Amino acid sequence: MKHRLHLAVAILILSLLWLIVFSACSAPSPESETKAAIIDQLGVHFPNQVLIEQMTNTIKEYGLKVDVYSGDNVTVDLYRKLPALGYKLIIFRVHSGLLGVDPKVINRTWLYTNEPYSKTGHLVEQLDEQVTYARTHEDAPWCFAVSAEFIEKSAEGQFNDTAIIMMGCDGLHFDDVARAFTDKGASIYIAWDASVMLNYVDDATLVLIKKLCSDGITVKEAVAQTMNEQGHDPNYDSVLGCYPGQSAFQNLNQLIQ
């Protein structure tokens, strides 16, 4: 009887050990894969496929799967669902800035979409001034743009320690969008404080990403080195910065854990 009991206990212990070893060694499920996103709203009128490929390759070498959203995929609803999609790094190659179409929206930062504007579209958010109409120049068609209030009130879910890189104009002129992203759970928000020329910001952002994806370099170091190499924007004298300041002393790996 004792022999049988000892045998049963031994089998149970071996079974538990096998389960522990198997679970530790098994590959992670696809849902747990660490992902990054590139939102290329500018790609419709200002394509730079070489840049997108270089960004993608750099991020993949760092170990993240990359999804690219461009063209008609850059909509209000994309911004709405972004927090719930589980990205750890999001790069916004989008028009952004301080609009002059309505006195009520001038002192806010707006992120453009490629979704054509309509008076009846996203009506609740329009009435609440979370979205508005915008265009890049006088001859361009009107499109929807979203505000920090939209990210705070209408974006679904939370960013789970996500690093945000904003390539558009005036991303840190005010801190409204920076606060909206970090209040939603983002670990850091990196952007320029004034308008930027497209060629300049494309080049500078690629340099920044390569530095962030190198071994152990902090955001503060990556930003400083990028500015030293690329300089201020030659037309607008804009400067790269980040929010909140304390996150600058961590590296990318620490920020997205």
PyMOL commands that set and color helices and strands:
alter all, ss='L'
color gray80, all
select helices_A, chain A and resi 2-25+30-32+41-44+49-62+71-73+76-85+103-105+123-127+148-153+176-183+198-212+219-230+245-249+252-255
alter helices_A, ss='H'
color red, helices_A
select strands_A, chain A and resi 35-40+65-70+87-93+96-97+110-116+131-134+143-147+163-166+188-192+240-243
alter strands_A, ss='S'
color yellow, strands_A
deselect
rebuild
show_as cartoon
